[in-house]
């Protein structure tokens, strides 16, 4: 039964809770620590340390965490409340009920929407979650896409002038948006105006770009770039100002790019010098690779009948194409993300539940953690990318993003040891948000068969 409110999904929520004998991956990238005790007091981490050294307060609810691992609540930096539902057409339906529950069930306790098609809906979802009227992560809601003319989606604005871009930013700041995202056909001048206007309000701008290259965007002052190298078009021969190259030219230029060569290294150094972060969305690209990811019952059972059929048909078309290019794209992006981090860049992550529908809210984030490890990061580094790094970008690292005394008790407990087997992040037992333990199975079961409908 689809029951409103949060109470049906809470496993326990006593004021004082002690998690004993747990393994801790603290979000800083440090090696996992075994046999730890975490004490939660009124939603805040009161203490964390070796089990024998941490005193459990009298009257605390004690949870035996033997064989379990705790890491910080995930900070998803490229999430959406919508999902593709047009059977291949560029149409996206708002998943106001299912998406917030699925994100929370996977351990996402803070999220950025990274693009909104129904900004009023997203803002009202945020407010309902904040009031406790519905379960879900804390939300940073972006305004409508800052998009130019010629968008593939009829649900996006078409901003032809810098003045229109400024007006859009100002209006949605007044309505409650807290960040903005530029899109593929925005012009140089309109993007410049949007960034300047957002920065006046001390808000940040990210972008999934095409008409504007990464170096150009960095020099304009953009704060974040989505999807990584695979979206950069500056290496296309003859790239024209304000034009998004078609015909797969952008991808071809990336596949032939030498990451160790001067052009790529110069671009990376420009991003670093302008403090531009990158958001990893490996899961949405992984879903387009023949034979990946493996089909799972929990994924198909969460989808509506039509959404499942649409995804399975897309997956079949991908497999029938027998193309090596999607895997080559994925591997090149993985290599770029490693190079960016080695150079000192801030890498964050989110699942981007768009594409062919294979990256579901929450489930796609778990898959993204696995793919970061496949890319060459340690499990501890993957957790850091998905927690502390996102918190840093949001200027919230003082309260979330790592497990430390005094921080909010936003944490995930899983069965197993992700530091040895990253797939154990799929075995979520409890998600703590402000010290309240949510039951992921109840959250998922409440929306079974509904993703792609509501």
VOZA-451064 format. One record per residue (C-alpha): residue number from 0; x, y, z. Coordinates in Angstrom, 3 decimals, m for minus. Last residue first. Example, Ala and Ser with C-alpha at 12.3 -4.5 7.8 and 13.67 -1.06 7.14 Angstrom:
! VOZA-451064
<k: 1&X: 13.670&Y: m1.060&Z: 7.140>
<k: 0&X: 12.300&Y: m4.500&Z: 7.800>
This chain:
! VOZA-451064
<k: 453&X: 3.625&Y: 8.308&Z: m10.938>
<k: 452&X: 4.100&Y: 5.736&Z: m13.704>
<k: 451&X: 7.747&Y: 5.159&Z: m14.662>
<k: 450&X: 8.638&Y: 3.590&Z: m11.341>
<k: 449&X: 5.428&Y: 2.051&Z: m9.954>
<k: 448&X: 5.872&Y: m1.730&Z: m9.917>
<k: 447&X: 7.105&Y: m1.807&Z: m6.326>
<k: 446&X: 6.752&Y: 1.613&Z: m4.750>
<k: 445&X: 6.026&Y: 0.614&Z: m1.138>
<k: 444&X: 8.277&Y: m2.446&Z: m1.465>
<k: 443&X: 11.315&Y: m0.209&Z: m1.973>
<k: 442&X: 10.678&Y: 1.902&Z: 1.121>
<k: 441&X: 9.818&Y: m1.145&Z: 3.219>
<k: 440&X: 13.001&Y: m2.914&Z: 2.156>
<k: 439&X: 15.076&Y: 0.202&Z: 2.860>
<k: 438&X: 13.998&Y: 0.406&Z: 6.539>
<k: 437&X: 14.791&Y: 3.890&Z: 7.828>
<k: 436&X: 16.823&Y: 4.536&Z: 10.980>
<k: 435&X: 16.445&Y: 8.046&Z: 12.411>
<k: 434&X: 19.738&Y: 9.652&Z: 13.465>
<k: 433&X: 19.347&Y: 12.695&Z: 11.234>
<k: 432&X: 18.959&Y: 10.257&Z: 8.340>
<k: 431&X: 20.126&Y: 6.738&Z: 9.102>
<k: 430&X: 19.677&Y: 4.180&Z: 6.333>
<k: 429&X: 19.377&Y: 0.627&Z: 7.550>
<k: 428&X: 20.006&Y: m2.839&Z: 6.080>
<k: 427&X: 21.515&Y: m1.991&Z: 2.693>
<k: 426&X: 22.850&Y: m4.992&Z: 0.812>
<k: 425&X: 23.624&Y: m3.252&Z: m2.510>
<k: 424&X: 26.741&Y: m1.665&Z: m1.004>
<k: 423&X: 27.995&Y: m5.266&Z: m0.716>
<k: 422&X: 28.929&Y: m5.064&Z: m4.400>
<k: 421&X: 32.093&Y: m3.209&Z: m3.271>
<k: 420&X: 33.641&Y: m6.436&Z: m2.030>
<k: 419&X: 36.686&Y: m5.941&Z: 0.225>
<k: 418&X: 36.036&Y: m2.420&Z: 1.504>
<k: 417&X: 32.362&Y: m3.111&Z: 0.816>
<k: 416&X: 32.332&Y: m5.561&Z: 3.771>
<k: 415&X: 29.067&Y: m7.359&Z: 4.445>
<k: 414&X: 25.579&Y: m6.303&Z: 5.465>
<k: 413&X: 25.105&Y: m2.599&Z: 4.965>
<k: 412&X: 24.592&Y: 0.288&Z: 7.369>
<k: 411&X: 24.273&Y: 3.751&Z: 5.820>
<k: 410&X: 24.816&Y: 7.033&Z: 7.661>
<k: 409&X: 23.434&Y: 10.529&Z: 8.198>
<k: 408&X: 24.012&Y: 11.069&Z: 11.930>
<k: 407&X: 24.781&Y: 14.757&Z: 11.641>
<k: 406&X: 28.370&Y: 15.591&Z: 12.527>
<k: 405&X: 29.623&Y: 16.291&Z: 16.033>
<k: 404&X: 31.968&Y: 13.328&Z: 16.264>
<k: 403&X: 32.980&Y: 12.022&Z: 12.863>
<k: 402&X: 31.555&Y: 9.867&Z: 10.090>
<k: 401&X: 31.987&Y: 11.789&Z: 6.852>
<k: 400&X: 29.882&Y: 13.662&Z: 4.311>
<k: 399&X: 27.696&Y: 15.753&Z: 6.619>
<k: 398&X: 27.919&Y: 18.675&Z: 9.087>
<k: 397&X: 31.153&Y: 20.562&Z: 8.465>
<k: 396&X: 31.343&Y: 19.222&Z: 4.930>
<k: 395&X: 28.232&Y: 21.220&Z: 4.041>
<k: 394&X: 29.659&Y: 23.708&Z: 1.524>
<k: 393&X: 27.717&Y: 21.915&Z: m1.233>
<k: 392&X: 30.982&Y: 21.118&Z: m3.030>
<k: 391&X: 32.521&Y: 19.815&Z: 0.183>
<k: 390&X: 29.480&Y: 17.627&Z: 0.897>
<k: 389&X: 29.789&Y: 16.129&Z: m2.570>
<k: 388&X: 33.431&Y: 15.313&Z: m1.911>
<k: 387&X: 32.686&Y: 13.871&Z: 1.540>
<k: 386&X: 30.063&Y: 11.413&Z: 0.326>
<k: 385&X: 30.093&Y: 9.841&Z: m3.137>
<k: 384&X: 33.744&Y: 10.590&Z: m3.911>
<k: 383&X: 34.697&Y: 9.458&Z: m0.393>
<k: 382&X: 32.819&Y: 6.176&Z: m0.865>
<k: 381&X: 34.686&Y: 5.569&Z: m4.104>
<k: 380&X: 37.977&Y: 6.400&Z: m2.375>
<k: 379&X: 37.281&Y: 3.841&Z: 0.351>
<k: 378&X: 36.369&Y: 1.239&Z: m2.279>
<k: 377&X: 39.722&Y: 1.940&Z: m3.968>
<k: 376&X: 39.549&Y: 3.810&Z: m7.264>
<k: 375&X: 40.534&Y: 2.002&Z: m10.433>
<k: 374&X: 37.608&Y: 2.502&Z: m12.798>
<k: 373&X: 36.099&Y: m0.783&Z: m11.605>
<k: 372&X: 35.984&Y: 0.814&Z: m8.151>
<k: 371&X: 34.146&Y: 3.802&Z: m9.590>
<k: 370&X: 31.878&Y: 1.333&Z: m11.386>
<k: 369&X: 30.809&Y: m0.314&Z: m8.128>
<k: 368&X: 29.946&Y: 3.048&Z: m6.604>
<k: 367&X: 27.978&Y: 3.881&Z: m9.760>
<k: 366&X: 25.999&Y: 0.666&Z: m9.398>
<k: 365&X: 24.883&Y: 1.728&Z: m5.924>
<k: 364&X: 23.907&Y: 5.097&Z: m7.375>
<k: 363&X: 21.976&Y: 3.406&Z: m10.174>
<k: 362&X: 19.956&Y: 1.442&Z: m7.614>
<k: 361&X: 19.125&Y: 4.729&Z: m5.929>
<k: 360&X: 17.122&Y: 6.169&Z: m8.809>
<k: 359&X: 17.288&Y: 3.689&Z: m11.690>
<k: 358&X: 20.135&Y: 3.676&Z: m14.194>
<k: 357&X: 18.855&Y: 1.396&Z: m16.961>
<k: 356&X: 16.255&Y: 3.783&Z: m18.331>
<k: 355&X: 17.839&Y: 4.143&Z: m21.776>
<k: 354&X: 19.479&Y: 7.438&Z: m20.880>
<k: 353&X: 17.875&Y: 9.030&Z: m17.808>
<k: 352&X: 18.376&Y: 8.162&Z: m14.127>
<k: 351&X: 21.497&Y: 10.347&Z: m13.658>
<k: 350&X: 23.446&Y: 8.136&Z: m11.167>
<k: 349&X: 25.380&Y: 10.647&Z: m9.087>
<k: 348&X: 29.041&Y: 11.319&Z: m8.346>
<k: 347&X: 31.672&Y: 13.783&Z: m7.171>
<k: 346&X: 35.245&Y: 14.376&Z: m8.340>
<k: 345&X: 37.263&Y: 17.340&Z: m7.030>
<k: 344&X: 40.459&Y: 17.671&Z: m9.078>
<k: 343&X: 43.997&Y: 17.209&Z: m7.754>
<k: 342&X: 45.819&Y: 15.900&Z: m10.842>
<k: 341&X: 45.315&Y: 12.337&Z: m9.605>
<k: 340&X: 41.588&Y: 13.093&Z: m9.383>
<k: 339&X: 41.390&Y: 14.298&Z: m12.992>
<k: 338&X: 43.499&Y: 11.391&Z: m14.258>
<k: 337&X: 41.239&Y: 8.860&Z: m12.509>
<k: 336&X: 38.152&Y: 10.552&Z: m13.935>
<k: 335&X: 39.695&Y: 10.588&Z: m17.407>
<k: 334&X: 40.450&Y: 6.865&Z: m17.297>
<k: 333&X: 36.874&Y: 6.055&Z: m16.294>
<k: 332&X: 35.575&Y: 8.266&Z: m19.096>
<k: 331&X: 37.771&Y: 6.445&Z: m21.609>
<k: 330&X: 36.539&Y: 3.068&Z: m20.306>
<k: 329&X: 32.888&Y: 4.103&Z: m20.620>
<k: 328&X: 33.353&Y: 5.495&Z: m24.125>
<k: 327&X: 35.164&Y: 2.315&Z: m25.240>
<k: 326&X: 32.308&Y: 0.250&Z: m23.809>
<k: 325&X: 29.756&Y: 2.316&Z: m25.759>
<k: 324&X: 31.910&Y: 2.098&Z: m28.933>
<k: 323&X: 32.237&Y: m1.681&Z: m29.180>
<k: 322&X: 29.044&Y: m1.966&Z: m31.176>
<k: 321&X: 27.199&Y: m5.261&Z: m31.670>
<k: 320&X: 24.009&Y: m3.317&Z: m32.543>
<k: 319&X: 21.819&Y: m6.203&Z: m31.380>
<k: 318&X: 22.960&Y: m5.731&Z: m27.781>
<k: 317&X: 21.965&Y: m2.070&Z: m27.780>
<k: 316&X: 18.620&Y: m2.826&Z: m29.423>
<k: 315&X: 17.959&Y: m5.495&Z: m26.784>
<k: 314&X: 18.732&Y: m3.058&Z: m23.971>
<k: 313&X: 16.363&Y: m0.507&Z: m25.469>
<k: 312&X: 13.610&Y: m3.146&Z: m25.699>
<k: 311&X: 14.269&Y: m4.217&Z: m22.104>
<k: 310&X: 14.066&Y: m0.580&Z: m20.983>
<k: 309&X: 10.775&Y: 0.094&Z: m22.759>
<k: 308&X: 9.260&Y: m3.179&Z: m21.532>
<k: 307&X: 10.296&Y: m2.413&Z: m17.939>
<k: 306&X: 8.863&Y: 1.098&Z: m18.159>
<k: 305&X: 5.582&Y: m0.237&Z: m19.552>
<k: 304&X: 5.160&Y: m2.826&Z: m16.783>
<k: 303&X: 6.080&Y: m0.325&Z: m14.084>
<k: 302&X: 9.567&Y: m0.635&Z: m12.716>
<k: 301&X: 10.440&Y: m1.754&Z: m9.186>
<k: 300&X: 10.124&Y: m5.431&Z: m10.057>
<k: 299&X: 12.541&Y: m4.990&Z: m12.965>
<k: 298&X: 15.263&Y: m3.599&Z: m10.702>
<k: 297&X: 14.741&Y: m6.043&Z: m7.833>
<k: 296&X: 14.815&Y: m8.955&Z: m10.283>
<k: 295&X: 18.226&Y: m8.036&Z: m11.607>
<k: 294&X: 19.479&Y: m7.677&Z: m15.153>
<k: 293&X: 23.272&Y: m7.588&Z: m15.355>
<k: 292&X: 24.659&Y: m4.166&Z: m16.253>
<k: 291&X: 25.843&Y: m4.456&Z: m18.916>
<k: 290&X: 25.576&Y: m7.027&Z: m21.721>
<k: 289&X: 25.902&Y: m4.467&Z: m24.498>
<k: 288&X: 26.986&Y: m1.098&Z: m23.040>
<k: 287&X: 24.195&Y: 1.493&Z: m22.760>
<k: 286&X: 23.562&Y: 0.898&Z: m19.053>
<k: 285&X: 27.249&Y: 1.579&Z: m18.334>
<k: 284&X: 26.813&Y: 5.098&Z: m19.678>
<k: 283&X: 24.059&Y: 5.941&Z: m17.148>
<k: 282&X: 26.021&Y: 4.205&Z: m14.389>
<k: 281&X: 29.225&Y: 6.177&Z: m15.000>
<k: 280&X: 27.713&Y: 9.472&Z: m13.874>
<k: 279&X: 30.798&Y: 11.169&Z: m12.414>
<k: 278&X: 30.400&Y: 14.844&Z: m11.526>
<k: 277&X: 33.430&Y: 17.046&Z: m12.189>
<k: 276&X: 34.424&Y: 20.057&Z: m10.072>
<k: 275&X: 35.729&Y: 23.361&Z: m11.443>
<k: 274&X: 38.188&Y: 25.184&Z: m9.181>
<k: 273&X: 39.251&Y: 27.638&Z: m11.930>
<k: 272&X: 42.900&Y: 26.528&Z: m11.789>
<k: 271&X: 41.801&Y: 22.889&Z: m11.653>
<k: 270&X: 39.556&Y: 23.129&Z: m14.712>
<k: 269&X: 42.304&Y: 24.908&Z: m16.638>
<k: 268&X: 44.786&Y: 22.218&Z: m15.587>
<k: 267&X: 42.469&Y: 19.543&Z: m16.957>
<k: 266&X: 42.122&Y: 21.405&Z: m20.279>
<k: 265&X: 45.913&Y: 21.787&Z: m20.571>
<k: 264&X: 46.349&Y: 18.083&Z: m19.834>
<k: 263&X: 43.918&Y: 17.138&Z: m22.592>
<k: 262&X: 45.591&Y: 19.407&Z: m25.178>
<k: 261&X: 49.165&Y: 18.496&Z: m24.066>
<k: 260&X: 48.867&Y: 14.731&Z: m24.333>
<k: 259&X: 48.500&Y: 12.329&Z: m21.416>
<k: 258&X: 44.768&Y: 11.922&Z: m22.009>
<k: 257&X: 45.404&Y: 11.195&Z: m25.690>
<k: 256&X: 42.125&Y: 12.014&Z: m27.453>
<k: 255&X: 40.900&Y: 9.591&Z: m30.135>
<k: 254&X: 37.877&Y: 8.440&Z: m28.121>
<k: 253&X: 37.165&Y: 12.038&Z: m27.149>
<k: 252&X: 37.044&Y: 13.332&Z: m30.719>
<k: 251&X: 34.763&Y: 10.465&Z: m31.727>
<k: 250&X: 32.416&Y: 11.267&Z: m28.846>
<k: 249&X: 32.086&Y: 14.890&Z: m29.901>
<k: 248&X: 31.669&Y: 14.047&Z: m33.568>
<k: 247&X: 28.709&Y: 11.759&Z: m32.886>
<k: 246&X: 26.776&Y: 13.211&Z: m35.796>
<k: 245&X: 26.235&Y: 16.592&Z: m34.271>
<k: 244&X: 28.505&Y: 19.344&Z: m33.009>
<k: 243&X: 26.788&Y: 21.699&Z: m30.557>
<k: 242&X: 27.292&Y: 25.192&Z: m31.969>
<k: 241&X: 27.741&Y: 28.329&Z: m29.832>
<k: 240&X: 31.224&Y: 29.046&Z: m31.233>
<k: 239&X: 32.263&Y: 26.607&Z: m33.933>
<k: 238&X: 34.320&Y: 23.433&Z: m33.454>
<k: 237&X: 36.555&Y: 23.031&Z: m36.535>
<k: 236&X: 38.016&Y: 19.735&Z: m35.360>
<k: 235&X: 36.135&Y: 18.475&Z: m32.304>
<k: 234&X: 38.413&Y: 18.771&Z: m29.249>
<k: 233&X: 36.231&Y: 21.392&Z: m27.536>
<k: 232&X: 33.270&Y: 19.013&Z: m27.455>
<k: 231&X: 33.371&Y: 17.876&Z: m23.815>
<k: 230&X: 30.492&Y: 15.584&Z: m22.777>
<k: 229&X: 32.531&Y: 12.341&Z: m22.615>
<k: 228&X: 35.157&Y: 14.125&Z: m20.529>
<k: 227&X: 33.058&Y: 14.191&Z: m17.373>
<k: 226&X: 29.362&Y: 13.447&Z: m17.003>
<k: 225&X: 28.467&Y: 16.861&Z: m15.549>
<k: 224&X: 30.670&Y: 19.923&Z: m15.181>
<k: 223&X: 30.839&Y: 22.008&Z: m12.004>
<k: 222&X: 31.409&Y: 25.606&Z: m10.911>
<k: 221&X: 31.118&Y: 27.546&Z: m14.187>
<k: 220&X: 33.183&Y: 30.742&Z: m14.175>
<k: 219&X: 33.254&Y: 31.788&Z: m17.837>
<k: 218&X: 36.849&Y: 30.538&Z: m18.082>
<k: 217&X: 35.686&Y: 27.137&Z: m16.900>
<k: 216&X: 32.942&Y: 27.100&Z: m19.540>
<k: 215&X: 35.415&Y: 27.868&Z: m22.343>
<k: 214&X: 37.782&Y: 25.172&Z: m21.149>
<k: 213&X: 34.940&Y: 22.660&Z: m20.925>
<k: 212&X: 33.465&Y: 23.360&Z: m24.347>
<k: 211&X: 30.257&Y: 25.293&Z: m25.032>
<k: 210&X: 27.719&Y: 24.042&Z: m27.592>
<k: 209&X: 27.908&Y: 20.646&Z: m25.871>
<k: 208&X: 27.360&Y: 21.094&Z: m22.153>
<k: 207&X: 25.905&Y: 19.199&Z: m19.222>
<k: 206&X: 26.445&Y: 22.052&Z: m16.826>
<k: 205&X: 26.771&Y: 23.133&Z: m13.223>
<k: 204&X: 26.030&Y: 26.513&Z: m11.723>
<k: 203&X: 26.509&Y: 27.513&Z: m8.099>
<k: 202&X: 24.581&Y: 29.875&Z: m5.832>
<k: 201&X: 26.019&Y: 32.888&Z: m3.986>
<k: 200&X: 23.064&Y: 35.058&Z: m5.116>
<k: 199&X: 25.365&Y: 37.212&Z: m7.251>
<k: 198&X: 26.938&Y: 33.929&Z: m8.354>
<k: 197&X: 23.661&Y: 32.874&Z: m9.950>
<k: 196&X: 23.507&Y: 36.099&Z: m11.957>
<k: 195&X: 27.094&Y: 35.827&Z: m13.184>
<k: 194&X: 26.643&Y: 32.184&Z: m14.131>
<k: 193&X: 23.398&Y: 32.894&Z: m15.995>
<k: 192&X: 24.922&Y: 35.834&Z: m17.893>
<k: 191&X: 27.979&Y: 33.820&Z: m18.960>
<k: 190&X: 25.748&Y: 30.944&Z: m20.069>
<k: 189&X: 23.646&Y: 33.344&Z: m22.150>
<k: 188&X: 26.783&Y: 34.833&Z: m23.745>
<k: 187&X: 28.353&Y: 31.477&Z: m24.649>
<k: 186&X: 25.095&Y: 30.073&Z: m25.994>
<k: 185&X: 23.108&Y: 27.262&Z: m24.388>
<k: 184&X: 22.541&Y: 24.255&Z: m26.625>
<k: 183&X: 23.651&Y: 21.406&Z: m24.342>
<k: 182&X: 22.397&Y: 22.412&Z: m20.944>
<k: 181&X: 23.114&Y: 24.715&Z: m18.042>
<k: 180&X: 22.242&Y: 23.624&Z: m14.516>
<k: 179&X: 21.266&Y: 25.830&Z: m11.601>
<k: 178&X: 21.420&Y: 25.810&Z: m7.803>
<k: 177&X: 19.343&Y: 26.712&Z: m4.743>
<k: 176&X: 15.840&Y: 26.980&Z: m6.185>
<k: 175&X: 13.396&Y: 28.613&Z: m3.738>
<k: 174&X: 10.923&Y: 30.652&Z: m5.790>
<k: 173&X: 12.955&Y: 33.872&Z: m5.576>
<k: 172&X: 16.013&Y: 32.009&Z: m6.859>
<k: 171&X: 13.770&Y: 30.729&Z: m9.632>
<k: 170&X: 12.893&Y: 34.221&Z: m10.797>
<k: 169&X: 16.430&Y: 35.576&Z: m10.661>
<k: 168&X: 17.886&Y: 32.647&Z: m12.611>
<k: 167&X: 15.234&Y: 32.752&Z: m15.330>
<k: 166&X: 15.516&Y: 36.529&Z: m15.648>
<k: 165&X: 19.286&Y: 36.338&Z: m16.072>
<k: 164&X: 18.976&Y: 33.694&Z: m18.791>
<k: 163&X: 16.346&Y: 35.719&Z: m20.632>
<k: 162&X: 18.617&Y: 38.774&Z: m20.549>
<k: 161&X: 21.505&Y: 36.713&Z: m21.930>
<k: 160&X: 19.397&Y: 35.958&Z: m25.019>
<k: 159&X: 17.831&Y: 33.020&Z: m26.854>
<k: 158&X: 16.751&Y: 30.896&Z: m23.905>
<k: 157&X: 14.688&Y: 27.888&Z: m24.990>
<k: 156&X: 13.173&Y: 26.329&Z: m21.859>
<k: 155&X: 13.014&Y: 22.527&Z: m21.486>
<k: 154&X: 10.065&Y: 20.129&Z: m21.719>
<k: 153&X: 10.225&Y: 19.883&Z: m25.513>
<k: 152&X: 13.417&Y: 17.863&Z: m25.154>
<k: 151&X: 15.944&Y: 17.667&Z: m28.013>
<k: 150&X: 16.844&Y: 21.300&Z: m27.398>
<k: 149&X: 17.104&Y: 23.538&Z: m30.466>
<k: 148&X: 17.167&Y: 26.922&Z: m28.752>
<k: 147&X: 19.216&Y: 27.423&Z: m25.615>
<k: 146&X: 19.015&Y: 25.708&Z: m22.242>
<k: 145&X: 19.389&Y: 26.847&Z: m18.653>
<k: 144&X: 17.473&Y: 23.855&Z: m17.315>
<k: 143&X: 14.763&Y: 24.730&Z: m14.821>
<k: 142&X: 15.906&Y: 25.510&Z: m11.270>
<k: 141&X: 18.058&Y: 23.155&Z: m9.266>
<k: 140&X: 16.780&Y: 21.730&Z: m5.983>
<k: 139&X: 19.319&Y: 20.821&Z: m3.282>
<k: 138&X: 17.405&Y: 18.096&Z: m1.477>
<k: 137&X: 17.518&Y: 16.309&Z: 1.870>
<k: 136&X: 16.770&Y: 12.696&Z: 1.062>
<k: 135&X: 13.336&Y: 11.065&Z: 1.033>
<k: 134&X: 10.372&Y: 10.053&Z: 3.125>
<k: 133&X: 7.122&Y: 12.034&Z: 3.014>
<k: 132&X: 5.308&Y: 14.440&Z: 5.350>
<k: 131&X: 8.380&Y: 14.897&Z: 7.516>
<k: 130&X: 8.387&Y: 18.681&Z: 7.105>
<k: 129&X: 11.728&Y: 18.611&Z: 5.244>
<k: 128&X: 10.411&Y: 15.843&Z: 2.994>
<k: 127&X: 7.285&Y: 17.859&Z: 2.163>
<k: 126&X: 9.386&Y: 20.949&Z: 1.468>
<k: 125&X: 11.714&Y: 19.045&Z: m0.854>
<k: 124&X: 8.760&Y: 17.502&Z: m2.670>
<k: 123&X: 7.276&Y: 20.997&Z: m3.040>
<k: 122&X: 10.493&Y: 22.258&Z: m4.603>
<k: 121&X: 10.650&Y: 19.316&Z: m6.987>
<k: 120&X: 7.037&Y: 19.804&Z: m8.043>
<k: 119&X: 7.590&Y: 23.510&Z: m8.601>
<k: 118&X: 10.726&Y: 22.714&Z: m10.605>
<k: 117&X: 8.987&Y: 20.306&Z: m12.987>
<k: 116&X: 11.659&Y: 19.658&Z: m15.615>
<k: 115&X: 14.526&Y: 20.058&Z: m13.168>
<k: 114&X: 18.257&Y: 19.653&Z: m13.641>
<k: 113&X: 20.998&Y: 18.444&Z: m11.336>
<k: 112&X: 18.497&Y: 17.305&Z: m8.628>
<k: 111&X: 21.085&Y: 17.589&Z: m5.874>
<k: 110&X: 20.886&Y: 14.919&Z: m3.202>
<k: 109&X: 21.424&Y: 14.338&Z: 0.513>
<k: 108&X: 20.593&Y: 11.125&Z: 2.407>
<k: 107&X: 21.217&Y: 8.767&Z: m0.505>
<k: 106&X: 21.521&Y: 5.381&Z: 1.200>
<k: 105&X: 19.908&Y: 3.137&Z: m1.390>
<k: 104&X: 16.525&Y: 3.258&Z: 0.366>
<k: 103&X: 16.702&Y: 7.067&Z: 0.434>
<k: 102&X: 17.091&Y: 7.257&Z: m3.335>
<k: 101&X: 14.313&Y: 4.737&Z: m3.881>
<k: 100&X: 11.924&Y: 6.635&Z: m1.621>
<k: 99&X: 12.628&Y: 9.988&Z: m3.295>
<k: 98&X: 12.155&Y: 8.424&Z: m6.764>
<k: 97&X: 8.883&Y: 6.560&Z: m6.114>
<k: 96&X: 6.424&Y: 9.236&Z: m5.062>
<k: 95&X: 7.239&Y: 12.296&Z: m7.163>
<k: 94&X: 8.409&Y: 10.324&Z: m10.180>
<k: 93&X: 7.968&Y: 13.159&Z: m12.669>
<k: 92&X: 7.577&Y: 11.898&Z: m16.226>
<k: 91&X: 10.223&Y: 12.437&Z: m18.885>
<k: 90&X: 9.755&Y: 12.787&Z: m22.632>
<k: 89&X: 12.539&Y: 12.619&Z: m25.224>
<k: 88&X: 10.863&Y: 9.810&Z: m27.240>
<k: 87&X: 12.412&Y: 6.345&Z: m26.847>
<k: 86&X: 9.378&Y: 4.733&Z: m25.254>
<k: 85&X: 8.367&Y: 8.113&Z: m23.745>
<k: 84&X: 8.893&Y: 7.325&Z: m20.092>
<k: 83&X: 12.364&Y: 8.510&Z: m19.215>
<k: 82&X: 12.548&Y: 9.238&Z: m15.445>
<k: 81&X: 11.990&Y: 12.373&Z: m13.360>
<k: 80&X: 12.999&Y: 13.120&Z: m9.763>
<k: 79&X: 16.560&Y: 13.554&Z: m10.943>
<k: 78&X: 19.987&Y: 12.908&Z: m9.433>
<k: 77&X: 23.438&Y: 14.162&Z: m10.285>
<k: 76&X: 25.192&Y: 15.078&Z: m7.036>
<k: 75&X: 24.147&Y: 12.210&Z: m4.794>
<k: 74&X: 25.556&Y: 12.767&Z: m1.301>
<k: 73&X: 25.610&Y: 9.259&Z: 0.167>
<k: 72&X: 24.998&Y: 8.870&Z: 3.884>
<k: 71&X: 28.318&Y: 8.152&Z: 5.532>
<k: 70&X: 29.634&Y: 4.586&Z: 5.846>
<k: 69&X: 28.724&Y: 1.722&Z: 8.169>
<k: 68&X: 29.703&Y: m1.909&Z: 7.623>
<k: 67&X: 28.068&Y: m4.994&Z: 9.098>
<k: 66&X: 29.456&Y: m8.384&Z: 10.116>
<k: 65&X: 28.873&Y: m7.618&Z: 13.793>
<k: 64&X: 26.654&Y: m4.556&Z: 13.989>
<k: 63&X: 24.873&Y: m5.379&Z: 17.237>
<k: 62&X: 22.410&Y: m2.539&Z: 17.687>
<k: 61&X: 22.065&Y: m1.030&Z: 21.168>
<k: 60&X: 19.203&Y: 1.323&Z: 22.005>
<k: 59&X: 20.666&Y: 3.642&Z: 24.596>
<k: 58&X: 19.294&Y: 3.556&Z: 28.143>
<k: 57&X: 22.651&Y: 4.027&Z: 29.804>
<k: 56&X: 25.164&Y: 5.632&Z: 27.452>
<k: 55&X: 27.566&Y: 3.326&Z: 25.576>
<k: 54&X: 31.172&Y: 4.142&Z: 26.457>
<k: 53&X: 33.574&Y: 4.057&Z: 23.541>
<k: 52&X: 37.008&Y: 2.517&Z: 24.203>
<k: 51&X: 36.256&Y: m1.190&Z: 23.840>
<k: 50&X: 34.402&Y: m0.730&Z: 20.572>
<k: 49&X: 37.167&Y: 1.345&Z: 19.019>
<k: 48&X: 35.929&Y: 4.765&Z: 18.039>
<k: 47&X: 32.949&Y: 6.992&Z: 17.297>
<k: 46&X: 31.228&Y: 9.470&Z: 19.592>
<k: 45&X: 28.225&Y: 11.791&Z: 19.788>
<k: 44&X: 27.212&Y: 11.495&Z: 16.133>
<k: 43&X: 24.159&Y: 13.775&Z: 15.989>
<k: 42&X: 20.476&Y: 12.944&Z: 15.516>
<k: 41&X: 19.489&Y: 13.165&Z: 19.168>
<k: 40&X: 22.557&Y: 11.228&Z: 20.377>
<k: 39&X: 24.077&Y: 8.667&Z: 18.035>
<k: 38&X: 26.901&Y: 6.530&Z: 19.416>
<k: 37&X: 29.145&Y: 4.720&Z: 16.932>
<k: 36&X: 31.156&Y: 1.711&Z: 18.063>
<k: 35&X: 33.984&Y: 0.228&Z: 16.002>
<k: 34&X: 35.167&Y: m3.336&Z: 15.526>
<k: 33&X: 36.968&Y: m2.744&Z: 12.219>
<k: 32&X: 38.314&Y: 0.448&Z: 10.662>
<k: 31&X: 38.182&Y: 0.894&Z: 6.873>
<k: 30&X: 41.224&Y: 2.529&Z: 5.267>
<k: 29&X: 41.097&Y: 6.323&Z: 4.959>
<k: 28&X: 39.295&Y: 7.839&Z: 1.962>
<k: 27&X: 37.668&Y: 10.496&Z: 4.129>
<k: 26&X: 34.204&Y: 8.930&Z: 4.021>
<k: 25&X: 34.429&Y: 7.094&Z: 7.356>
<k: 24&X: 34.392&Y: 3.501&Z: 6.171>
<k: 23&X: 33.499&Y: 1.955&Z: 9.532>
<k: 22&X: 33.223&Y: m1.757&Z: 10.405>
<k: 21&X: 30.645&Y: m2.284&Z: 13.112>
<k: 20&X: 31.117&Y: m3.871&Z: 16.534>
<k: 19&X: 28.419&Y: m1.745&Z: 18.207>
<k: 18&X: 25.945&Y: 0.749&Z: 16.789>
<k: 17&X: 24.696&Y: 2.714&Z: 19.796>
<k: 16&X: 21.444&Y: 4.681&Z: 19.639>
<k: 15&X: 20.203&Y: 7.594&Z: 21.761>
<k: 14&X: 17.013&Y: 9.495&Z: 20.891>
<k: 13&X: 15.233&Y: 6.309&Z: 19.780>
<k: 12&X: 14.447&Y: 6.176&Z: 16.086>
<k: 11&X: 13.692&Y: 2.680&Z: 14.922>
<k: 10&X: 12.779&Y: 0.933&Z: 11.671>
<k: 9&X: 11.048&Y: 3.961&Z: 10.178>
<k: 8&X: 9.205&Y: 3.321&Z: 6.921>
<k: 7&X: 5.611&Y: 3.389&Z: 8.164>
<k: 6&X: 6.288&Y: 6.645&Z: 10.091>
<k: 5&X: 7.427&Y: 8.710&Z: 7.093>
<k: 4&X: 4.185&Y: 10.027&Z: 5.670>
<k: 3&X: 1.999&Y: 8.804&Z: 2.858>
<k: 2&X: 1.100&Y: 5.118&Z: 2.429>
<k: 1&X: 1.349&Y: 3.423&Z: m0.945>
<k: 0&X: 0.000&Y: 0.000&Z: 0.000>
